[in-house]
Amino acid sequence: MPAISNAAGNLSFNFHAGNSIVQSAYFSAPLPPGQWVSLGSAFLDTTVTNYIDMLVSGAGQPGTFAVADVLKLSPLIPPGFIDNVRVEPFNTTANITWTTVAPAITLVEYGTDLNYGNYSATNSLPVTNHVMTVSGLTPGRTYYFQIDADAGGAQCTYQSYFAASNFVHLAPLFDVTNVWKFATTNLDGSTWQAPGYDDSAWPSGAALLWVDTRPNGPNPSVQPKNTQMPANPATQFPFITYYFRTHFTFTDTLPGTSLTFSNYIDDGAVFYLNGTEIYRQNMAAAPTVISNSTLAAASNCSGDATCPVLFTVSGDAITNLLLGDNVLAVEVHNLSAKSPDITFGSGLYRAGPYTPPPRLEILRSGAVVTIYWNGSGFTLQEASQLAAPAINWLDTLGPVTASPFTITDIPAAPFNRFYRLHSK
């Protein structure tokens, strides 16, 4: 409808197929200008004349106008025209596959919100089995997408969302039964956390390192109890604070590297990497100074080290991580001066970004074959046979460096063609 200030209401639209009215629509108020207004769906007869009329009741509407600028007719699309939608997310790409009830030309809109802003290439071949690879994604981020289908002028859409994968590989540096050196003396004012500190006189033992002075003995659920440490002979209770040191070798500082700790701690702890504090567990937050007499602020696992406590440090917290030898130092604090037990053990893992190898997949729709994959940095190659020594891999004409790749020139049988991805 045009934008006019004195538009008429009480409008009726009638769909005629020959001498029959097959659909009607009535609007009492003036229609909004500049937007599409649905008049309904009608089954028309191709053997007779079809037309639409617009009628207006002039009663009570002197000086108004009834005007329609544009009428749009779209073929009716059955419900579920787009179906079997599946997303295979990768880190920076994602493959979206779907089917249509009838052959259709399609494309995908996608983005980080419902405004989308990005478009895949248009698949200009009318097929019923579809695949499209969207690219330029950020790992771990949520993306919204819309499939647009055009079946001979009929338009249909499908909306959904997915999260790009954030692949992480965990590599163990040492496990929870790692050997630690330990001390019970007051080390306030010393540099016991530093890599060069002389701990040669400290005793050592495999974790879990523990002390428990309860009359009925330690909790049997705390496992594996490998090294029993001494209690304070002056109090017959554990010392408030126990100190631990260990060395580990690091060989890889890729961007995005983080350190993941799996710990058994009763009750609180402060962790240091090469002399720099990196994490506090159940201790007063920084910048509170932690001393030998500082008590833990809370406990884990209902008071005993019966469950693992996990945390990850990354970024600025591990800028002093070194290639080669590193020293991890931990001070463990009891919840109270008369708490009967202390336990410590820690397993350390390197967590880093990881990109799995791509998987080459194939989709057939009639005589059209589409080859697709996730990931980037690959060139599609082909060969006519795999029998040695005649195998001869050649770059597919283009070269083809982005998914998907559609084949329409398949000759009559017999015919073989083999494909692979090559990283150059």
C-alpha positions as CSV (number, residue, x, y, z in Angstrom):
1,M,0.0,0.0,0.0
2,P,1.3,3.5,-0.7
3,A,2.0,5.9,2.1
4,I,-1.0,8.2,2.0
5,S,-2.6,10.1,4.9
6,N,-6.2,9.4,4.1
7,A,-6.3,5.7,3.3
8,A,-9.6,3.9,3.3
9,G,-10.5,1.0,5.6
10,N,-13.2,-1.7,5.1
11,L,-11.2,-3.3,2.3
12,S,-12.1,-6.6,0.7
13,F,-9.9,-8.6,-1.6
14,N,-11.4,-11.5,-3.6
15,F,-9.6,-14.1,-5.6
16,H,-11.5,-15.2,-8.7
17,A,-10.9,-18.4,-10.7
18,G,-13.3,-18.2,-13.6
19,N,-16.7,-17.5,-12.2
20,S,-15.9,-18.7,-8.7
21,I,-14.5,-16.7,-5.7
22,V,-11.9,-19.1,-4.1
23,Q,-10.5,-16.9,-1.4
24,S,-11.4,-13.6,0.3
25,A,-9.7,-11.3,2.8
26,Y,-11.3,-8.4,4.7
27,F,-9.6,-5.6,6.6
28,S,-11.6,-3.1,8.6
29,A,-8.7,-0.7,9.3
30,P,-6.5,0.9,6.7
31,L,-3.6,-1.3,5.7
32,P,-0.1,-0.3,6.8
33,P,2.0,1.3,4.1
34,G,5.2,0.1,2.7
35,Q,5.1,-3.6,3.9
36,W,3.8,-6.9,2.7
37,V,0.4,-7.9,3.9
38,S,-0.7,-11.5,3.5
39,L,-4.1,-11.9,1.7
40,G,-4.1,-15.7,2.1
41,S,-3.5,-18.8,0.0
42,A,-5.7,-19.9,-2.9
43,F,-5.7,-22.8,-5.3
44,L,-6.2,-21.3,-8.8
45,D,-7.3,-22.9,-12.0
46,T,-4.9,-22.8,-14.9
47,T,-7.7,-23.5,-17.5
48,V,-9.7,-20.3,-16.7
49,T,-9.0,-16.6,-16.1
50,N,-7.8,-15.8,-12.6
51,Y,-7.8,-12.3,-11.1
52,I,-8.1,-10.4,-7.8
53,D,-10.4,-7.4,-7.1
54,M,-10.3,-4.9,-4.3
55,L,-13.6,-3.5,-3.0
56,V,-14.1,-0.7,-0.5
57,S,-17.2,0.3,1.4
58,G,-17.5,4.1,1.1
59,A,-20.0,4.4,3.9
60,G,-18.6,6.8,6.6
61,Q,-15.3,7.3,4.7
62,P,-15.7,10.5,2.7
63,G,-12.6,11.8,0.9
64,T,-10.6,8.6,1.5
65,F,-8.6,6.6,-1.1
66,A,-8.3,2.9,-1.6
67,V,-5.1,2.2,-3.6
68,A,-2.8,-0.8,-3.9
69,D,0.6,-0.3,-5.5
70,V,1.9,-3.9,-5.8
71,L,0.4,-7.4,-5.6
72,K,2.8,-10.3,-5.3
73,L,1.9,-13.9,-6.0
74,S,4.3,-16.6,-4.7
75,P,3.9,-20.4,-5.4
76,L,2.7,-22.2,-2.3
77,I,5.4,-24.1,-0.4
78,P,4.3,-27.2,1.5
79,P,5.2,-27.4,5.3
80,G,8.6,-28.9,5.9
81,F,10.0,-28.0,2.5
82,I,13.5,-27.7,4.2
83,D,14.1,-30.8,6.3
84,N,16.9,-33.0,7.8
85,V,19.1,-30.0,8.7
86,R,22.4,-31.1,10.2
87,V,25.4,-29.0,11.3
88,E,28.9,-30.4,11.6
89,P,30.8,-27.6,13.4
90,F,34.6,-27.3,13.2
91,N,36.7,-24.5,14.7
92,T,36.7,-21.9,11.9
93,T,34.3,-23.6,9.5
94,A,31.0,-25.6,9.7
95,N,29.3,-27.9,7.2
96,I,25.5,-27.5,7.0
97,T,23.5,-30.2,5.2
98,W,19.8,-30.4,4.5
99,T,17.2,-31.7,2.1
100,T,14.3,-30.1,0.2
101,V,11.1,-31.7,-0.9
102,A,11.6,-30.5,-4.4
103,P,14.8,-29.4,-6.3
104,A,15.7,-25.9,-5.2
105,I,18.5,-23.3,-5.4
106,T,19.8,-22.4,-2.0
107,L,22.2,-20.3,0.0
108,V,23.0,-19.8,3.7
109,E,23.0,-16.5,5.6
110,Y,24.9,-16.6,8.9
111,G,26.4,-14.4,11.6
112,T,26.8,-13.8,15.4
113,D,23.2,-12.4,15.7
114,L,19.9,-12.6,13.8
115,N,21.1,-9.8,11.4
116,Y,23.4,-12.4,10.0
117,G,25.6,-10.3,7.7
118,N,27.5,-13.1,6.0
119,Y,26.5,-15.2,3.0
120,S,27.7,-18.5,1.6
121,A,28.1,-19.0,-2.1
122,T,24.8,-19.7,-3.9
123,N,24.2,-23.2,-5.0
124,S,22.8,-22.4,-8.4
125,L,22.0,-26.1,-9.3
126,P,18.4,-27.1,-8.3
127,V,19.0,-30.2,-6.2
128,T,17.2,-31.9,-3.2
129,N,20.3,-32.9,-1.2
130,H,22.2,-29.7,-0.2
131,V,25.5,-28.9,1.6
132,M,27.2,-25.6,2.3
133,T,30.4,-24.8,4.2
134,V,30.4,-21.5,6.1
135,S,33.8,-20.1,7.0
136,G,35.6,-17.4,9.0
137,L,34.2,-18.6,12.3
138,T,35.6,-17.9,15.8
139,P,36.2,-21.0,17.8
140,G,33.7,-21.4,20.7
141,R,31.3,-18.7,19.4
142,T,27.6,-19.1,18.8
143,Y,26.4,-18.5,15.2
144,Y,22.9,-18.1,13.9
145,F,22.0,-19.1,10.3
146,Q,19.2,-19.1,7.8
147,I,18.8,-21.4,4.9
148,D,17.1,-19.6,1.9
149,A,15.5,-21.9,-0.7
150,D,14.2,-20.9,-4.1
151,A,12.1,-23.6,-5.9
152,G,10.9,-22.1,-9.1
153,G,10.1,-18.7,-7.6
154,A,8.7,-20.2,-4.3
155,Q,10.7,-18.9,-1.3
156,C,11.2,-20.8,1.9
157,T,13.5,-20.3,4.9
158,Y,14.8,-22.3,7.9
159,Q,16.5,-20.8,10.9
160,S,18.7,-22.3,13.6
161,Y,22.0,-21.8,15.4
162,F,25.2,-23.7,16.4
163,A,28.5,-23.1,18.3
164,A,31.8,-23.3,16.5
165,S,34.0,-26.0,18.1
166,N,36.9,-25.0,20.3
167,F,39.2,-28.0,20.1
168,V,41.6,-28.4,23.1
169,H,44.2,-31.1,23.5
170,L,45.2,-32.2,27.0
171,A,48.8,-33.5,27.4
172,P,49.9,-34.7,30.9
173,L,53.0,-33.1,32.4
174,F,52.7,-35.2,35.6
175,D,49.9,-37.1,37.3
176,V,48.4,-36.9,40.8
177,T,50.9,-39.4,42.3
178,N,53.8,-37.1,41.3
179,V,56.8,-36.9,43.8
180,W,57.1,-33.7,45.8
181,K,59.6,-32.3,48.2
182,F,58.0,-31.0,51.4
183,A,58.7,-28.9,54.5
184,T,56.9,-28.1,57.7
185,T,59.1,-25.3,59.1
186,N,58.0,-21.7,59.0
187,L,59.3,-20.3,55.7
188,D,58.0,-16.7,56.0
189,G,60.4,-14.2,54.6
190,S,62.3,-16.8,52.5
191,T,62.2,-17.3,48.7
192,W,61.1,-21.0,49.0
193,Q,59.0,-20.6,45.8
194,A,61.9,-19.6,43.6
195,P,63.4,-22.0,41.1
196,G,66.9,-21.5,42.6
197,Y,65.9,-22.2,46.2
198,D,68.0,-25.0,47.8
199,D,65.5,-27.7,48.8
200,S,68.1,-30.5,48.9
201,A,67.5,-31.1,52.6
202,W,63.7,-31.4,52.2
203,P,62.2,-35.0,52.4
204,S,60.3,-36.2,49.4
205,G,57.4,-38.5,48.6
206,A,54.8,-39.4,46.1
207,A,51.3,-37.9,46.4
208,L,48.9,-38.0,48.0
209,L,50.9,-36.6,50.8
210,W,48.9,-36.6,54.0
211,V,48.8,-36.4,57.8
212,D,45.7,-37.4,59.9
213,T,45.7,-37.4,63.7
214,R,42.1,-38.6,64.2
215,P,41.8,-41.3,66.9
216,N,39.9,-43.6,64.5
217,G,42.4,-43.1,61.7
218,P,42.2,-41.4,58.3
219,N,39.2,-41.4,56.0
220,P,39.6,-44.5,53.9
221,S,38.0,-42.6,51.0
222,V,41.0,-40.4,50.6
223,Q,43.1,-42.2,48.0
224,P,45.8,-42.9,47.1
225,K,47.5,-42.1,50.3
226,N,51.2,-42.6,49.4
227,T,53.3,-40.5,51.8
228,Q,52.5,-39.8,55.4
229,M,53.9,-36.5,56.7
230,P,54.7,-35.6,60.3
231,A,52.3,-33.8,62.6
232,N,53.4,-30.9,64.9
233,P,54.9,-32.6,68.0
234,A,54.1,-29.5,70.1
235,T,50.3,-29.7,69.4
236,Q,49.8,-33.3,68.2
237,F,47.8,-31.8,65.3
238,P,49.1,-31.2,61.8
239,F,51.1,-28.0,61.2
240,I,48.9,-25.1,60.0
241,T,51.0,-24.9,56.8
242,Y,53.0,-27.5,54.7
243,Y,55.2,-26.4,51.8
244,F,55.7,-28.4,48.5
245,R,58.0,-28.2,45.5
246,T,58.4,-30.2,42.3
247,H,60.1,-29.8,38.9
248,F,58.5,-30.4,35.5
249,T,59.7,-30.1,31.9
250,F,57.8,-28.1,29.3
251,T,58.6,-28.4,25.7
252,D,55.9,-26.4,23.8
253,T,54.6,-22.8,24.3
254,L,52.1,-22.5,21.5
255,P,49.8,-19.5,21.4
256,G,46.7,-20.3,23.5
257,T,48.5,-22.7,25.8
258,S,47.0,-23.0,29.3
259,L,47.8,-25.2,32.4
260,T,45.0,-27.3,33.9
261,F,45.4,-28.6,37.5
262,S,43.6,-31.6,39.0
263,N,44.1,-31.5,42.7
264,Y,43.2,-33.1,46.0
265,I,43.5,-30.4,48.6
266,D,42.6,-30.3,52.3
267,D,42.0,-27.5,53.0
268,G,43.4,-24.4,51.2
269,A,46.4,-23.7,48.9
270,V,48.4,-21.1,47.1
271,F,50.2,-22.1,43.9
272,Y,53.4,-20.6,42.5
273,L,55.0,-21.1,39.1
274,N,58.8,-20.3,38.9
275,G,58.4,-18.0,42.0
276,T,55.2,-16.2,40.8
277,E,51.8,-16.7,42.4
278,I,49.3,-18.1,39.9
279,Y,46.3,-19.3,41.9
280,R,44.6,-19.4,45.3
281,Q,42.2,-22.1,46.4
282,N,40.1,-21.6,49.6
283,M,42.4,-18.8,50.7
284,A,41.8,-15.0,51.2
285,A,41.9,-13.2,47.9
286,A,44.9,-11.1,46.8
287,P,46.4,-8.8,47.8
288,T,46.0,-10.3,51.3
289,V,49.4,-11.5,52.4
290,I,49.5,-15.2,53.1
291,S,51.8,-16.3,55.9
292,N,52.7,-19.5,57.8
293,S,49.9,-18.9,60.3
294,T,47.2,-18.0,57.8
295,L,44.2,-20.4,58.0
296,A,42.2,-21.6,55.0
297,A,38.9,-19.8,54.4
298,A,37.0,-22.9,53.4
299,S,37.4,-26.6,52.7
300,N,36.6,-28.9,49.7
301,C,34.5,-32.0,49.4
302,S,32.7,-31.7,52.8
303,G,36.0,-31.4,54.7
304,D,38.1,-34.3,53.3
305,A,40.1,-34.6,50.0
306,T,37.7,-37.1,48.5
307,C,37.1,-35.3,45.2
308,P,39.3,-33.6,42.7
309,V,39.4,-29.8,42.5
310,L,40.0,-28.5,39.0
311,F,41.2,-25.1,37.8
312,T,43.0,-23.7,34.7
313,V,45.4,-20.8,34.4
314,S,46.3,-19.1,31.2
315,G,47.4,-15.8,29.6
316,D,49.3,-13.4,31.9
317,A,49.2,-15.9,34.8
318,I,51.6,-18.2,33.0
319,T,53.8,-15.7,31.1
320,N,56.8,-17.0,33.2
321,L,56.3,-20.6,32.0
322,L,59.6,-21.6,30.6
323,L,60.8,-24.0,27.9
324,G,62.7,-26.7,29.7
325,D,62.8,-26.9,33.5
326,N,60.1,-25.3,35.6
327,V,59.4,-25.3,39.3
328,L,55.9,-25.5,40.8
329,A,55.6,-24.6,44.5
330,V,52.5,-25.0,46.6
331,E,51.7,-24.1,50.2
332,V,48.8,-26.0,51.8
333,H,47.0,-24.5,54.8
334,N,44.7,-26.1,57.3
335,L,41.2,-24.8,58.1
336,S,41.9,-24.4,61.8
337,A,44.8,-24.8,64.2
338,K,43.3,-28.0,65.6
339,S,42.0,-29.5,62.3
340,P,43.2,-33.2,62.4
341,D,44.2,-33.6,58.8
342,I,45.9,-32.2,55.8
343,T,46.2,-33.7,52.3
344,F,47.8,-32.6,49.0
345,G,48.3,-34.0,45.5
346,S,48.2,-32.4,42.1
347,G,48.2,-33.5,38.5
348,L,49.2,-31.0,35.8
349,Y,48.2,-31.0,32.2
350,R,49.1,-28.8,29.2
351,A,45.9,-27.6,27.4
352,G,46.4,-26.2,24.0
353,P,44.5,-25.4,20.8
354,Y,44.2,-28.5,18.6
355,T,42.8,-28.9,15.1
356,P,41.9,-32.4,14.1
357,P,42.5,-33.6,10.6
358,P,39.7,-32.9,8.1
359,R,37.3,-35.6,6.9
360,L,36.5,-35.7,3.2
361,E,32.8,-36.4,2.6
362,I,30.5,-36.8,-0.4
363,L,26.9,-36.0,-1.1
364,R,24.9,-37.1,-4.1
365,S,21.7,-35.5,-5.5
366,G,20.7,-37.2,-8.7
367,A,23.5,-36.7,-11.2
368,V,25.1,-34.0,-9.1
369,V,27.9,-35.0,-6.7
370,T,29.3,-32.6,-4.0
371,I,32.6,-33.2,-2.1
372,Y,33.0,-31.2,1.1
373,W,35.1,-30.9,4.2
374,N,35.8,-28.9,7.3
375,G,38.9,-26.8,8.0
376,S,41.1,-24.6,5.8
377,G,44.5,-24.6,4.2
378,F,43.9,-27.6,2.0
379,T,43.9,-28.2,-1.8
380,L,41.6,-30.8,-3.3
381,Q,43.5,-33.4,-5.5
382,E,42.2,-36.2,-7.7
383,A,43.5,-39.3,-9.4
384,S,42.0,-41.7,-11.9
385,Q,43.3,-44.8,-10.2
386,L,45.0,-45.9,-7.0
387,A,47.0,-48.8,-8.4
388,A,50.7,-48.3,-8.0
389,P,52.9,-47.3,-9.7
390,A,50.5,-45.5,-12.0
391,I,48.8,-43.4,-9.3
392,N,49.1,-39.7,-10.2
393,W,47.6,-37.2,-7.9
394,L,46.8,-33.8,-9.5
395,D,45.3,-30.6,-8.2
396,T,41.6,-30.5,-9.1
397,L,41.2,-27.8,-11.8
398,G,41.0,-24.4,-10.1
399,P,42.8,-25.2,-7.9
400,V,40.0,-26.0,-5.4
401,T,41.0,-24.7,-1.9
402,A,37.6,-24.2,-0.3
403,S,34.6,-26.5,0.4
404,P,32.3,-27.5,-1.2
405,F,33.2,-28.7,-4.6
406,T,30.4,-29.8,-7.0
407,I,30.9,-32.2,-9.9
408,T,28.4,-32.2,-12.8
409,D,30.5,-33.7,-15.6
410,I,30.4,-37.4,-14.6
411,P,30.6,-39.5,-17.8
412,A,28.7,-42.7,-18.3
413,A,30.0,-45.8,-16.5
414,P,32.5,-47.3,-16.1
415,F,34.1,-44.4,-14.4
416,N,36.4,-44.0,-11.3
417,R,37.7,-40.8,-9.8
418,F,39.5,-40.6,-6.4
419,Y,39.9,-37.5,-4.3
420,R,42.1,-36.4,-1.3
421,L,43.0,-33.2,0.5
422,H,46.6,-32.1,0.4
423,S,48.1,-29.6,2.8
424,K,50.6,-27.3,1.0
